[in-house]
Amino acid sequence: MPSSEARVHPIHLRGSLHETIWGGQNLARYAGKPIPSGAKVGESWETETGNQVINPPYQGRSLDDLVAELGEALLGTQALAVFGARFPLLAKFIDAQDKLSVQVHPDDEYAHQHEGGKLGKTEAWYILHADPGAALIHGVHHPVNRAEVLQAIAAVTLEALVHEEPVQAGDVVFVPAGTVHAIGAGIVLYELQEYSDVTYRLYDYGRLTAEGKPRELHIQRALDVMHYEPTPIHKVRPVSLREERDGTQQRCLVACRYFVLEELAFQQSFAASTNLTSCQILSLLDGACTLRSGQDNPLALGKGDTVVLPAALGSYILDGSCRLLRSYVPTPDDDLLRRFWSAQ
């Protein structure tokens, strides 16, 4: 495996579009995605490991290929320590035109034991758009037990047990493993999660597939891992890190052991750096900028573009006017972990 001193370059990825029964056309407007006419696209996976790289010198290769080749120089020491030799975080844009099924994800320990060594899933949502009256499910409404939940599923009345939280653009929701949740209709959001596909569908409102059959549920495992007490915090409070007269703003939207998610906004330029502990993921929400690093050719980025910055990249400058999200895997002593949770 290469050392962290290996020569690395920015990795501009082409997002992969996923059609769903609940998707729509909104990712064209809110994430700049090329949505085919009439397609019901629910998700754009920005850091899917099969995604192809757009820019030289990695053009045409997959993120997975680069993880295998570059190892620690790409991932970073802390990302390796927490997640192993795999890309750590999956970023997505999501367009929910209908409500998603009620789900719950296991923690790492349960997933490792019951899902063949896979990761669990803790995630966070940044709301980009919400129709008037839009809401999502986040936790249970009041303390419940396994028997009550099982009875409500059978009677198709689980909605009476869960907490429904109204949301609007700019809200941030943290979804730790074990939290019962569902994205509601009329919501577009950016999701950051542990890179895991383990989802237990608990409830689907009695809906049927096109073949007239109920969608598959994973009730017993969902009941094994769900939290039966109400979630104390539904929408978290971002922490301002920097605000200057020239319009530059920096906020920590959410921080946990798996990831830090920041929002950056600037009108001229923003100078930053990676370090050897973690790669960084940048996703543009609005505007455009040019990424400059070392001897690499300038990389033009626009709305909806996502670039992975390897841990060993070092200093970089973003020139332009834009708003973007930046994420990385924090070390246990990262100051943002303390600052974020002391503000909640």
HELIX and SHEET records of a PDB file:
HELIX    1   1 ASN A   26  ALA A   31  1                                   6    
HELIX    2   2 LEU A   63  LEU A   70  1                                   8    
HELIX    3   3 GLU A   72  LEU A   75  1                                   4    
HELIX    4   4 THR A   77  PHE A   83  1                                   7    
HELIX    5   5 ASP A  108  HIS A  114  1                                   7    
HELIX    6   6 ARG A  146  ALA A  154  1                                   9    
HELIX    7   7 LEU A  158  ALA A  160  5                                   3    
HELIX    8   8 ILE A  219  VAL A  225  1                                   7    
HELIX    9   9 ASP A  335  SER A  342  1                                   8    
SHEET    1   A 4 ILE A  11  LEU A  13  0                                        
SHEET    2   A 4 THR A 306  LEU A 309 -1                                        
SHEET    3   A 4 GLN A 280  ARG A 292 -1                                        
SHEET    4   A 4 LEU A 299  LEU A 301 -1                                        
SHEET    1   B 7 ILE A  11  LEU A  13  0                                        
SHEET    2   B 7 THR A 306  LEU A 309 -1                                        
SHEET    3   B 7 GLN A 280  ARG A 292 -1                                        
SHEET    4   B 7 SER A 315  TYR A 328 -1                                        
SHEET    5   B 7 VAL A 260  PHE A 266 -1                                        
SHEET    6   B 7 GLN A 249  ALA A 255 -1                                        
SHEET    7   B 7 VAL A 239  GLU A 243 -1                                        
SHEET    1   C 5 ILE A  11  LEU A  13  0                                        
SHEET    2   C 5 THR A 306  LEU A 309 -1                                        
SHEET    3   C 5 GLN A 280  ARG A 292 -1                                        
SHEET    4   C 5 SER A 315  TYR A 328 -1                                        
SHEET    5   C 5 SER A 269  SER A 273 -1                                        
SHEET    1   D 6 SER A  16  GLY A  24  0                                        
SHEET    2   D 6 VAL A  41  TRP A  45 -1                                        
SHEET    3   D 6 LEU A  89  ALA A  96 -1                                        
SHEET    4   D 6 ILE A 187  GLU A 194 -1                                        
SHEET    5   D 6 GLU A 123  ALA A 130 -1                                        
SHEET    6   D 6 VAL A 172  VAL A 175 -1                                        
SHEET    1   E 2 VAL A 102  VAL A 104  0                                        
SHEET    2   E 2 TYR A 200  TYR A 203 -1                                        
SHEET    1   F 3 VAL A 162  PRO A 166  0                                        
SHEET    2   F 3 ALA A 135  VAL A 140 -1                                        
SHEET    3   F 3 HIS A 181  ALA A 182 -1                                        
END                                                                             
